[in-house]
Amino acid sequence: MRTTISVAATKLERFDRVAAQHGMSRSQFYLRAARRLANHLERNDALTAQANAGIQRAGQPSGFLFLRASEGAISSTDTF
């Protein structure tokens, strides 16, 4: 099936260059990239569901220590 997507020229040039360096067509490159992203997102969804199920079984964590640990984890990975 044919489809059309919009890609900025600078990004398209980069993606075409990388695809060519690895012996892939543009279609092969986008298919591989889309498959990898879909797999990644599905794994994240599964991990979130497992975490939510654990919280539902055990109850929502509470208390000062949990809050401090959560805040520390968030601030250490904050890239904004």
N, C-alpha and C positions, 0 to 999 in steps of 0.2 A: 504494500500500500504506500502511496506517496503522500507526504505531508509537508507543510511549509512551516518554518519557524523563523523568527526574527532574531538575528545575532548582530551585535555591533561589529563593525568592520575590523577593528583592532583585535577583538576576541576571535573572530572568524579566521583571521590570518594566523593567529597563534595556534588555534585548534587544527587548522589545515596543516601547518608546519609540523606539529607534534604527530599528527596522524601519519603524515608522509614519512617522517623519521622512523616510524615503527611499522611501516609497510601496510598501513590501513587506509581504506577509503574514508571519506568523510562520513558516510553512512555507518560504516563499521565502528568508527570512533564514537559517534553519538550513541549508537546502540550499546556499546560497552559501557560508556559513561552512564547512560540511563539505567542500565541493569545494575551497575554497582551502587548507584544512589538509591534505587528501589530496594535493593537488598539491605543496605545500611538503614534506611528508614523503617523497614519491616522489622529488623532486629531491635531497633530502638523502641518500636511499638510493643514488641514482645517483652522487652525488659521493663518497660513502664507498667505493663499489665501484671507482670510478676511482682513488682514492687507494690503496686496498688493492692494486689491480693494479699500480700504479706501484711500490709498495714491494716487491711480489713480484718484479717484473722487476729492480729496481735493488738490492734487498737492504734490510734494515732499517737506517735511518740510525743511526750510533753516534758517539760522541765527545762531548767536553766542550762544544764550541760548539753542537751540536745540542741537547743537554740544556738548556743555559742559554737558548737561544732558545725552546725549548718551554715551559720554566718561566715565562719572561717573558710569552709569549703567553697562557698560562693565567691567570696572576695579573692581567694587565691586563683580562681579560674576566670575571673572577670577580664575580658579582653576589650571592653568597650572604651 
